[in-house]
């Protein structure tokens, strides 16, 4: 029996909330059923969530409860618990991710003391200094920090311990490149600032940013100017996390140098710009696609990291459900027709298309792509870059491609009716066409294409298959822990669950940067256009009718695919619900 469950029962008996006979019955029920003590108490109307929160705060203050155990054993989120704790301690709760921390103030403080007491000063006024403590009831830590500020009063604020640790790690990372920053500042004040090409400190800083982000498996790097700071964030497994925070004066030379690398106009700060550059990082060559956007406090700069080795992924390595892989594999061997790959931005559509083209390319087939932009260069495939300035749009490029005698055409994205109409005509005249669409699921793509003005009889004759996909984060194998689903959640997915299943939750460790996830996996669904479905499209049948027919033909939707992966311990049910709501 879990200690915390036992302690909850003992507390209720000792405080005469529960009599000992009832406590024994609940203990027996807990040991025989896979339910927490709180669930049993709640079902018997003996304890409500609000009262539980008050008891848990008492446990925490006495040191009988670890913060990470709050949502492990009870249906209370850490944030909710900390807000209640702040009220109890007459303190303020602050979401560290929602404020602009004053890093200039922190840089003047002895970092080894902040690390020792797990304390993060967040702001100050004339009288007080506001400090977030990892353990807000540790009086030794509060006294230790008070000694650093003899002229100000230390006010404790409550924040998530994982965020305090995250920001302390960032400050430590920032400290490790302090010498680089001071070198850049010398260059800014010297004549080198007049010619950013001579600024070697900025180049070293850019290399450090790229290296840190690539080691963290980032897909994008965001460089942004805020009111007080220059913030560098990385998108890792689809989520943005802060990597570096510098003082504001570092931003202008950093932005100028990135523009120079990408052959942009460094004087132009009022218009968006696009560019790209290549760099060898950790002995491997990467391409970086860079975009700038004017914002109130300067410019937002985003770099997409393009790893050339990733494009060589095999179709079977994408992680499709076995049935879906077989359907997709046979669909792309069709002699002609359209195959759509759908999903939101960043769901891996381009990777799927490239994997498909890699699987079917050969000396005997002429494959031409039209993309905006061309992300990766592939052998045996002719790739066309859209260029609006030169009036080479998707539609204009497609018309020319059809005169090039291709067998297979890949269109980066169908954006308008003209492009779609040419693609449909190409499919009807003997070409196999691959393209992407932005729709929520596979069946919605049928209605979307018709809404774009394509006649149902033309669409029914040209469609081969529609694949929809999302990316879910995979649980970290080093720290994931088994959980039993609450009754209500299990009831929702009962029909989908396999015979043997085990759900897990994400915890967080050093190996996964405290997120509980490492890497991502694809969820997919594939609608193969059978003769029956083709006939239904031609007759203009509703989306619901088409879905019912697809299910009769063995269609596995994305949510079911996700639940099966969660039941096999690959991801969490919350993560599946986040990207593919059932």
PyMOL commands that set and color helices and strands:
alter all, ss='L'
color gray80, all
select helices_A, chain A and resi 3-14+20-32+37-43+49-61+67-73+78-88+96-98+103-107+111-116+139-148+161-176+178-189+191-194+196-198+200-215+249-261+310-312+315-318+322-331+349-360+394-402+417-428+442-451+456-462+487-493+510-512+531-538+543-552+558-567+573-579
alter helices_A, ss='H'
color red, helices_A
select strands_A, chain A and resi 92-93+119-124+128-133+153-158+218-225+229-236+239-247+273-281+284-295+298-307+337-342+367-371+381-385+408-411+432-437+463-475+481-483+503-505+517-528
alter strands_A, ss='S'
color yellow, strands_A
deselect
rebuild
show_as cartoon
